[in-house]
C-alpha cells in the first residue's frame, strides 16, 4: 500500500525533527484523543511547537484552526507544513536557539 501524500509530508517533517533530536510525537485523535489537534507536537530546546501537515493545497479545518490559535495564544508556535515548506520548519527551530 502506497503512502498517502499527507503521510509523505509527515515523514519529511519527522525526519527533520529526528535530525535535530527534537522531542516530538503524534497525538492520538478520534476515540481516545481530541479531534483537530495538530498532527505533530513537540519541543526543541525549550521551544514548544505544533505542526499540522497538509499535502498540496490542503486547507486546515475550522477545528484545526481553533487549536492552532489556542497554541499561539499560549505563546507556543503552530504552523501548517506541506511539501513546499518543510525546510521552513528547520530554519524556525534552528533560529530559535
Buried (B, 14 or more C-beta within 10 A) or exposed (E): EEEEBBEBBBEBBBEBBEEBEBEBEBEEEEEEEEEBBBBBBBEBEEBBBBBBBBBEEEEBEEEBBEBBEBBEEEEBBBBBBBBEEBEEBBEBBEEEE
